[in-house]
Amino acid sequence: MIKAFNAEEQENKIFEKGVDRLYQNVKKSLTATALMTSSSTFLIGVATTGIMGIGGYYMMIGEMTTGDFLFFTLVLGFMIAPIVQMSNIGSQLTEALAGLDRTEELMNMATEEDDTNRTIALKTLKGDMVFNDVSFEYEAGKPVLHNISFKADSGSVIALVGSSGSENRPLQDYLRRS
């Protein structure tokens, strides 16, 4: 369809915009994930270093035994695991919110049927339609139809197939009536 309507350049621009939006969403998500993970790892490292330093100090002045210190370190390890899990949940939440932004963007898009500038209400049509020497182009200098002529009888269905969906036969071979 894109080739038939000579719309490759337009579709490439639309695709590039979509890829850029996807890149920006992924970049935003990964940046937030890296920030949260790095921050939690740093804070855990600082807390662990501080607690180990304080424990070592109390061992040196004799207020804490080696067993107490090892027990305290083990409990500290058990406390760190849930904190790391919570940071992972935050990362997953960030990714989910990025997906939600895209979903909201899609949901807020107006449908083509609602475009009042493109909607024309037609009354009942009667009779045959005749196309005499019809040409059409989406962009100046890039014609899509070249001097097409045919008659569409009332109640018939006409299918126009371009060269991309054919065996390069003359246009008359593509006019089908039912």
C-alpha positions as MATLAB code, in Angstrom:
seq = 'MIKAFNAEEQENKIFEKGVDRLYQNVKKSLTATALMTSSSTFLIGVATTGIMGIGGYYMMIGEMTTGDFLFFTLVLGFMIAPIVQMSNIGSQLTEALAGLDRTEELMNMATEEDDTNRTIALKTLKGDMVFNDVSFEYEAGKPVLHNISFKADSGSVIALVGSSGSENRPLQDYLRRS';
ca = [
       0.000    0.000    0.000;
       2.802    2.392    0.888;
       4.540    1.795   -2.424;
       1.266    1.965   -4.347;
       0.506    5.404   -2.926;
       4.115    6.573   -3.305;
       4.239    7.303    0.436;
       7.633    5.800    1.348;
       9.146    9.105    2.458;
       6.131    9.994    4.610;
       6.060    6.528    6.225;
       9.812    6.693    6.872;
       9.316    9.980    8.754;
       6.467    8.475   10.797;
       8.601    5.398   11.555;
      11.574    7.568   12.579;
       9.365    9.564   14.971;
       8.045    6.332   16.493;
      11.549    4.921   16.921;
      12.699    8.174   18.517;
       9.755    8.107   20.974;
      10.565    4.490   21.825;
      14.244    5.396   22.307;
      13.326    8.315   24.573;
      11.015    6.081   26.673;
      13.653    3.351   27.006;
      16.332    5.945   27.812;
      14.102    7.496   30.468;
      13.310    4.097   31.969;
      16.916    2.886   31.983;
      18.165    6.187   33.431;
      15.646    5.987   36.267;
      16.477    2.310   36.850;
      20.221    2.993   36.911;
      19.739    5.964   39.238;
      17.600    3.993   41.691;
      19.866    0.934   41.634;
      23.041    3.000   42.018;
      21.539    5.095   44.810;
      20.330    2.072   46.757;
      23.663    0.278   46.299;
      25.560    3.360   47.450;
      23.331    3.864   50.496;
      23.579    0.191   51.444;
      27.372    0.373   51.081;
      27.592    3.492   53.259;
      25.293    1.992   55.909;
      27.194   -1.300   55.921;
      30.550    0.458   56.191;
      29.276    2.622   59.034;
      27.766   -0.296   60.922;
      30.882   -2.434   60.439;
      33.062    0.472   61.611;
      30.937    1.038   64.711;
      30.893   -2.709   65.429;
      34.674   -2.874   65.047;
      35.058    0.087   67.401;
      32.885   -1.594   70.053;
      34.897   -4.817   69.639;
      38.144   -2.909   70.169;
      36.929   -1.234   73.374;
      35.570   -4.562   74.619;
      31.833   -3.786   74.670;
      31.038   -6.319   71.923;
      32.259   -9.883   71.437;
      33.332  -11.385   68.144;
      30.200  -13.586   68.176;
      27.963  -10.565   68.726;
      29.699   -8.792   65.863;
      29.275  -11.773   63.486;
      25.623  -12.155   64.559;
      25.026   -8.452   63.939;
      26.706   -8.683   60.494;
      24.559  -11.698   59.568;
      21.379   -9.863   60.592;
      22.571   -6.871   58.562;
      22.921   -9.145   55.510;
      19.354  -10.377   55.989;
      18.171   -6.776   56.144;
      19.983   -5.755   52.949;
      18.282   -8.351   50.714;
      14.753   -6.880   51.112;
      16.111   -3.359   50.564;
      17.685   -4.467   47.270;
      14.370   -6.111   46.300;
      12.530   -2.865   47.030;
      14.890   -0.982   44.721;
      14.127   -3.549   41.990;
      10.404   -3.000   42.532;
      11.011    0.720   42.073;
      12.785    0.010   38.782;
       9.924   -2.153   37.572;
       7.471    0.554   38.605;
       9.441    3.106   36.573;
       9.283    0.860   33.500;
       5.561    0.330   34.009;
       4.978    4.089   34.235;
       6.899    4.630   30.979;
       4.629    2.063   29.300;
       1.604    3.747   30.847;
       2.686    7.094   29.354;
       2.761    5.519   25.879;
      -0.597    3.820   26.435;
      -2.134    7.102   27.569;
      -0.716    8.823   24.489;
      -2.349    6.220   22.250;
      -5.656    6.383   24.110;
      -5.784   10.183   23.763;
      -5.242   10.123   19.998;
      -8.274   11.187   18.009;
      -9.646    8.567   15.657;
      -9.825    9.339   11.967;
     -13.615    9.047   11.996;
     -13.813   11.960   14.473;
     -11.926   14.337   12.201;
     -14.659   16.753   11.126;
     -12.447   18.239    8.413;
     -12.283   14.880    6.612;
     -15.815   13.663    7.264;
     -18.390   14.318    4.569;
     -21.885   12.906    4.996;
     -23.122   11.576    1.660;
     -26.778   11.187    0.869;
     -27.955    8.083   -0.932;
     -26.132    7.541   -4.189;
     -27.903    6.305   -7.296;
     -26.585    5.438  -10.680;
     -23.295    4.582  -12.272;
     -19.970    6.324  -11.751;
     -17.632    7.170  -14.595;
     -13.963    8.041  -14.187;
     -12.596    9.806  -17.264;
      -8.889   10.513  -17.513;
      -8.355   10.677  -13.708;
      -4.857   11.459  -12.353;
      -3.818   11.853   -8.726;
      -0.697   12.625   -6.702;
      -0.111   12.967   -2.949;
       2.958   15.112   -3.500;
       3.622   17.402   -6.433;
       5.690   15.666   -9.084;
       5.005   12.145   -7.724;
       1.872   10.902   -9.524;
       0.087    7.826   -8.223;
      -2.672    7.484  -10.840;
      -2.056    8.322  -14.492;
      -5.045    9.097  -16.746;
      -7.314    6.312  -15.449;
     -10.704    5.827  -17.143;
     -13.375    3.280  -16.245;
     -17.092    2.925  -15.504;
     -18.444    1.567  -12.200;
     -21.966    0.225  -12.623;
     -24.439    0.781   -9.792;
     -24.150   -2.017   -7.201;
     -20.810   -3.315   -8.484;
     -17.549   -3.556   -6.571;
     -14.344   -2.381   -8.257;
     -10.834   -3.323   -7.136;
      -7.784   -1.413   -8.368;
      -4.525   -3.308   -7.938;
      -1.177   -1.631   -8.536;
       2.035   -3.096   -9.895;
       3.247   -4.181   -6.436;
       0.283   -6.589   -6.136;
       0.170   -7.725   -9.738;
       2.049   -9.359  -12.559;
       2.552   -6.019  -14.385;
      -0.439   -6.434  -16.678;
      -2.409   -3.543  -18.188;
      -4.849   -1.681  -15.910;
      -7.872   -3.165  -17.685;
      -6.879   -6.589  -16.324;
      -7.165   -5.241  -12.770;
     -10.681   -3.903  -13.039;
     -12.811   -6.572  -11.429;
     -16.565   -6.408  -11.186;
     -18.861   -8.403   -8.921;
];
